[in-house]
Each structure stands twice: as C-alpha cells, then as structure tokens.
Amino acid sequence: MSRSTFSVLFYVNRGKEKNGVVPVMGRITINGTQCQFSCKHSIPQAMWDVKGNCAKGRIKEALQ
C-alpha cells in the first residue's frame, strides 16, 4: 500500500492586480497532480501574508 500526499495552498495572483486589489487563488495537490481554482474573492495586495498564505488583519475582507 503506497502513501498518498495531499496539500492545499492559497495565494494571490499578482499578475491580475487592479488598483492594488488582487484575486485570491487556491491550489490542491494530490500525489503530485495539481488543480488550481479561483476563490472568487479579492483583497488589497498589502493585506496578503506571503509566509502564512492568508490575509492578515481583522477587517471584513481578511476574515472572509
């Protein structure tokens, strides 16, 4: 029986930045096969925590 791997990563697509707002994207990887999707949310680029892969702050956009 082989072990399977599974990971979920959230990131912002800086290439689609408009007026300082960037879309939040997601990536699921299972056994090396990737699937990317849009989370249908956008946040100000300054609110994105690169190390934590999440929005920082306590305002409405960050909590969603």
N, C-alpha and C positions, 0 to 999 in steps of 0.2 A: 504494500500500500504506500503510495507516494504522498508527500505532504503538498498541500496547495497553499498558495500565497494570495493574500488579499490586502489591498491598500486603497485608501480614499484620500485625495488631495484636493484642496481648494486653492485657487489662485485668481489673480486679476489679469485681464487681457489688456496690457498697456498699449498695444497696437490699435485698439479701438477707443482710445481716450478722447472724450469730447468735453471741453470746458472744465477740465480737471476731474471728470467723473469717468470711472471705468467699470465695465461689466465684470461680475463675479462668475467664474467658470469652475467646473468640477472635473475630476478625472478619477475613474475607478480602474484599478489594475488587478486582474485575476490571472495568476500563473503567467505573467509577462504579457498578457493581452490587454491593451488599453482601450477605454471608451471615454470620450470627452463629451461634456454637455454644458449647456448654459443654465445657470441657476435662476435666470430671469430677474436678477437684482443688480443694481448698480450702486456704487458708493464713491465718495470722494477719494481720490488716489492717496491723499495724505492719511486717510484712516486705515489703510491696509497694513497689517503687521506681517512682514515677509517671513520672519522666523516662526511665528505661530500659525501661519496660514489662515488667518481670520481677521475680522475687522476689530479695531481697538476703539475703546470708548464706551460710553453708556447712553448715547443718543439712540433714537428710534432706528435709524438705518443700521447701526452696528449691532443692535440686539436682534434684528430680523435675520 
